């Protein structure tokens, strides 16, 4: 089962899996792309853009993990916590709490 009982416990682990600055940048760029594609899906009234958002978000993140972090994305083992972690890290980068 999961070794984390809360997101509060998980987030330090999540950050440790994102120590490489290029990987964090790729995550951030992917998240920006997701937001843009979600806005496009709403504006166009087409759910097809949601598929693009999914590919964009995970594509950028997984390139960061496989080529720069050299680790497996936490999404494979902790999908919900990892999804939330992406957006908390995005907010922390925007606020300057985490270096871009």
matplotlib code that plots the C-alpha trace (Angstrom):
import matplotlib.pyplot as plt

x = [0.0, 1.0, 3.7, 2.2, -0.9, -1.4, -0.4, 1.6, 3.8, 4.0, 5.0, 8.6, 9.1, 7.6, 10.0, 13.0, 12.0, 12.2, 15.6, 16.8, 16.0, 15.4, 12.9, 11.1, 11.0, 9.6, 6.9, 6.1, 5.9, 3.7, 1.4, 1.2, 0.3, -2.4, -4.0, -3.9, -5.4, -8.1, -9.0, -9.1, -11.3, -13.8, -13.6, -14.0, -16.5, -14.6, -13.4, -10.7, -8.5, -8.6, -6.7, -4.0, -3.9, -3.3, -0.5, 1.1, 1.1, 2.4, 4.6, 6.7, 6.8, 7.9, 10.7, 11.9, 11.9, 13.3, 16.0, 17.0, 15.9, 16.6, 13.8, 10.3, 7.5, 5.6, 2.4, 3.0, 2.8, 0.9, -1.3, -3.6, -0.8, 1.4, -1.3, -1.9, 1.9, 2.3, -0.1, 1.3, 4.8, 3.4, 2.0, 5.3, 7.3, 4.9, 5.2, 9.0, 9.0, 10.7, 13.4, 12.4]
y = [0.0, 3.7, 4.8, 8.3, 8.9, 12.5, 15.0, 16.9, 13.8, 13.2, 16.7, 16.7, 13.4, 14.9, 17.9, 15.6, 13.9, 17.4, 18.6, 19.2, 22.8, 21.8, 19.2, 21.8, 24.2, 21.5, 20.8, 24.5, 24.9, 21.8, 23.2, 26.5, 24.6, 22.7, 25.9, 27.3, 24.2, 24.1, 27.7, 26.7, 23.7, 26.0, 28.8, 26.3, 24.1, 21.1, 18.3, 17.3, 20.0, 18.2, 15.3, 17.8, 19.2, 15.7, 15.0, 18.4, 18.2, 14.7, 14.9, 17.8, 16.3, 12.9, 14.3, 16.0, 12.8, 10.4, 12.7, 15.1, 13.6, 10.0, 8.7, 7.3, 9.9, 9.6, 9.5, 5.8, 5.0, 8.0, 9.4, 11.6, 13.0, 13.5, 15.5, 17.7, 18.0, 19.3, 22.2, 23.0, 23.1, 25.3, 27.7, 27.6, 28.5, 31.3, 32.7, 32.4, 29.8, 27.4, 28.5, 28.4]
z = [0.0, 0.1, 2.4, 2.6, 4.6, 3.6, 0.9, 3.6, 4.0, 0.3, -0.9, 0.5, -1.4, -4.5, -4.3, -3.9, -7.2, -8.8, -7.8, -11.4, -12.5, -16.1, -15.0, -12.9, -15.8, -18.1, -15.5, -15.3, -19.1, -19.4, -16.7, -18.6, -21.7, -19.8, -18.7, -22.2, -23.7, -21.0, -21.9, -25.6, -24.8, -23.1, -25.7, -28.6, -26.8, -27.8, -25.5, -28.0, -26.5, -23.2, -24.8, -25.9, -22.4, -21.0, -23.6, -23.0, -19.2, -18.9, -22.0, -20.6, -17.1, -18.3, -20.5, -17.4, -15.4, -18.0, -19.5, -16.7, -13.3, -14.5, -12.3, -12.7, -12.4, -9.1, -11.2, -11.7, -8.0, -6.5, -9.3, -7.1, -4.9, -7.9, -9.8, -6.8, -6.3, -9.9, -9.2, -5.7, -7.2, -10.0, -7.4, -5.4, -8.6, -9.4, -5.8, -5.8, -3.1, -5.5, -7.9, -11.6]

ax = plt.figure().add_subplot(projection="3d")
ax.plot(x, y, z, "-o")
ax.set_aspect("equal")
plt.show()
